[in-house]
Amino acid sequence: MDDKTEDNLKSKSTWSRLLYIILYAICFNVAEIVLAAIAIIQFFSSLITGTPLHQLRTFGTALSEYIKQLVEFLTYASHDKPFPVGEWPKEKALAKEDEDEDGTVIITPTSK
């Protein structure tokens, strides 16, 4: 075994990263459950009222950013630690439901 491999095996940062990986893998699984619950609630809200809940849409933007941060940390694309060690991502302000789902405004002609 060469010296570099031995140094990596003895490195505290490598082993502490493993603990964070376990923590964030658990957080990822919890986030998946929350995401599924939001999707179901939004579907039924849309089914019953015709529009999804604005507050859950806003929270969903922060949750999606959080999941992105988790994946980046778990895959070593980032060394920044997400929540609960780091900060929770900020929610993005979303426009109210004034437009059709694809963003187009529907104009119907009026009869004379």
C-alpha positions as CSV (number, residue, x, y, z in Angstrom):
1,M,0.0,0.0,0.0
2,D,1.5,3.4,-1.0
3,D,1.8,6.3,1.4
4,K,-1.0,8.4,-0.3
5,T,-3.5,5.6,0.2
6,E,-2.4,5.1,3.8
7,D,-2.8,8.9,4.5
8,N,-6.3,8.8,3.0
9,L,-7.2,5.9,5.2
10,K,-6.0,7.7,8.3
11,S,-7.5,11.1,7.4
12,K,-10.1,12.4,9.8
13,S,-11.8,14.5,7.0
14,T,-12.4,11.3,5.0
15,W,-14.1,9.5,7.9
16,S,-16.0,12.6,8.9
17,R,-17.2,12.9,5.3
18,L,-18.6,9.3,5.7
19,L,-20.6,10.4,8.8
20,Y,-22.0,13.4,6.8
21,I,-22.8,11.1,3.9
22,I,-24.9,8.8,6.2
23,L,-26.7,11.9,7.7
24,Y,-27.4,13.4,4.3
25,A,-28.6,10.1,2.8
26,I,-31.1,9.9,5.6
27,C,-32.1,13.5,5.0
28,F,-32.5,12.7,1.3
29,N,-34.9,9.9,2.1
30,V,-37.0,12.2,4.4
31,A,-37.0,14.8,1.7
32,E,-38.3,12.3,-0.8
33,I,-41.2,11.5,1.5
34,V,-42.0,15.2,1.9
35,L,-41.8,15.7,-1.8
36,A,-44.3,12.9,-2.4
37,A,-46.6,14.3,0.2
38,I,-46.5,17.7,-1.4
39,A,-47.2,16.3,-4.9
40,I,-50.2,14.4,-3.6
41,I,-51.6,17.4,-1.7
42,Q,-51.0,19.7,-4.7
43,F,-52.8,17.2,-7.0
44,F,-55.8,17.0,-4.8
45,S,-55.8,20.8,-4.2
46,S,-55.7,21.3,-8.0
47,L,-58.4,18.7,-8.4
48,I,-60.8,20.2,-5.9
49,T,-60.1,24.0,-6.1
50,G,-58.6,24.2,-9.6
51,T,-55.3,25.6,-8.4
52,P,-52.4,24.2,-6.3
53,L,-51.6,25.8,-2.9
54,H,-49.4,28.8,-3.4
55,Q,-47.5,28.3,0.0
56,L,-46.7,24.7,-0.9
57,R,-45.5,25.8,-4.4
58,T,-43.2,28.3,-2.7
59,F,-41.9,25.7,-0.2
60,G,-41.4,23.3,-3.1
61,T,-38.9,25.7,-4.6
62,A,-36.8,25.6,-1.4
63,L,-37.2,21.8,-1.1
64,S,-36.1,21.3,-4.7
65,E,-33.0,23.4,-4.1
66,Y,-32.3,21.5,-0.9
67,I,-32.5,18.1,-2.7
68,K,-30.1,19.5,-5.3
69,Q,-27.7,20.5,-2.5
70,L,-28.0,17.0,-1.0
71,V,-27.2,15.3,-4.3
72,E,-24.3,17.6,-5.0
73,F,-22.8,16.9,-1.5
74,L,-23.4,13.1,-1.7
75,T,-21.8,12.9,-5.2
76,Y,-18.8,15.0,-4.2
77,A,-19.9,17.8,-6.6
78,S,-19.8,20.2,-3.7
79,H,-18.2,20.3,-0.3
80,D,-20.8,22.7,1.1
81,K,-22.9,21.1,3.8
82,P,-26.6,21.5,3.3
83,F,-29.2,21.8,6.2
84,P,-29.1,20.7,9.1
85,V,-25.4,21.7,9.2
86,G,-25.7,24.5,6.7
87,E,-28.6,26.9,6.1
88,W,-32.0,26.0,4.6
89,P,-32.3,27.3,1.0
90,K,-34.3,30.5,0.5
91,E,-37.8,30.1,-1.1
92,K,-38.3,31.7,-4.5
93,A,-41.2,34.1,-4.9
94,L,-43.6,32.7,-7.4
95,A,-46.3,34.5,-9.4
96,K,-49.9,33.7,-8.6
97,E,-51.9,31.5,-10.9
98,D,-52.9,34.1,-13.5
99,E,-51.8,32.1,-16.5
100,D,-52.4,28.7,-18.0
101,E,-50.1,25.9,-16.8
102,D,-47.7,26.4,-19.7
103,G,-47.5,30.1,-19.1
104,T,-49.7,31.2,-22.0
105,V,-52.5,33.6,-21.6
106,I,-55.7,32.3,-23.2
107,I,-57.8,35.0,-25.1
108,T,-61.2,34.0,-26.2
109,P,-62.9,36.0,-29.0
110,T,-66.2,37.7,-28.1
111,S,-69.2,37.5,-30.4
112,K,-70.6,40.7,-31.9
